[in-house]
């Protein structure tokens, strides 16, 4: 698909959509390229929203990934696709506008999950999903002085709480789980990160939820199920996301937890539609055949590139997209790096070098193989163990049992699989 008379449409102007557009041009696509985005801005570095943007150490121009002239494409900002007709190859836009395509990239990402009964229209209640959201919270923090409640103990909530503390403000995290991030990084790592936040002055209201909101004119009361009452000047709701697929309802495409794709990023049942980024659910064959959805910035970038390649190649010639996912988060000065899919692990093993004396590297094992790793302030180890996951080297049962029973760490000697390809994999972040 390189004909100059053809048109490829990309719905979604985030990092996945941008990288797909760039890759299409790099591969010689000479036809018309249209990028449809619901926001008024060019693509930007979304991880900066919960840190630099809120803290005031960066401005919107600092986090933008491209200017309109950087990619030979027609940009449609502030435009939300409302429906898709795959058989006609038509994307419907507001005002009964129809956009025809020969190839389509769906990269609409995710939306913030709504919390029932939350007073979203209150001036002290915020979400952080877009650039505008982050700037609104930044201004809200500047205009207030009291404690800040963060509803949700996932990565976004933890990063926001860390930023709030760096600004010298009181912060409280409200979460239903007993630890922070334990559901995605396992209970042991979750306990360490929970202690990290507590040690930096974050108040933790875990294992509970909100009974009711008590909005005042310039503040909020939050009554918890455990009986505690929080009086705060701002509340940030960060309770997860949902795939942005409502516009695809009725299009005949398979939708589960995201848009169902095959290993090559082609939407199931189509030859001319691919998906990339947070919206796509696909089987990463490196980790088995079960469909997964990965909500991380680097995955969106890499998948946008892969989706573009698959669209031009066609479903028969396209290669499976099977990366080792990786991402990072910084909380209270600690860099948390994750590679692979820790949630797939059925066992854990400590991988810190014996001479380090710490427990900064945790591995996640399934069926005798390393499927994920979490590193705390250990970037070199992140590179090594990401390569190990890529090579799918076995982790012996004896090593795992010894690690659990004695507290000793497992460390492969120099020349082992973790070190052979140290320069082959670059950790995300």
Secondary structure as UniProt FT lines:
FT   TURN            4..5
FT   STRAND          7..11
FT   HELIX           15..26
FT   TURN            27..28
FT   STRAND          32..36
FT   HELIX           46..48
FT   HELIX           49..53
FT   HELIX           54..55
FT   HELIX           60..63
FT   HELIX           68..70
FT   STRAND          74..76
FT   TURN            77..78
FT   STRAND          81..85
FT   TURN            86..89
FT   STRAND          90..93
FT   HELIX           94..96
FT   STRAND          97..100
FT   STRAND          103..106
FT   STRAND          110..112
FT   TURN            116..117
FT   TURN            120..121
FT   TURN            123..124
FT   STRAND          125..126
FT   HELIX           131..142
FT   STRAND          148..151
FT   HELIX           155..166
FT   TURN            167..168
FT   STRAND          171..175
FT   HELIX           182..199
FT   TURN            200..201
FT   STRAND          203..206
FT   STRAND          210..215
FT   STRAND          220..224
FT   TURN            225..226
FT   STRAND          229..232
FT   STRAND          234..237
FT   STRAND          241..243
FT   HELIX           246..248
FT   TURN            249..250
FT   STRAND          259..261
FT   TURN            263..264
FT   STRAND          266..267
FT   TURN            268..269
FT   STRAND          273..275
FT   HELIX           277..279
FT   STRAND          280..283
FT   HELIX           285..287
FT   STRAND          291..292
FT   HELIX           297..313
FT   TURN            315..317
FT   STRAND          326..331
FT   TURN            332..333
FT   STRAND          334..340
FT   HELIX           342..344
FT   STRAND          347..350
FT   HELIX           354..356
FT   STRAND          361..366
FT   TURN            367..368
FT   STRAND          369..376
FT   HELIX           379..391
FT   HELIX           397..406
FT   TURN            414..415
FT   HELIX           417..420
FT   TURN            421..424
//
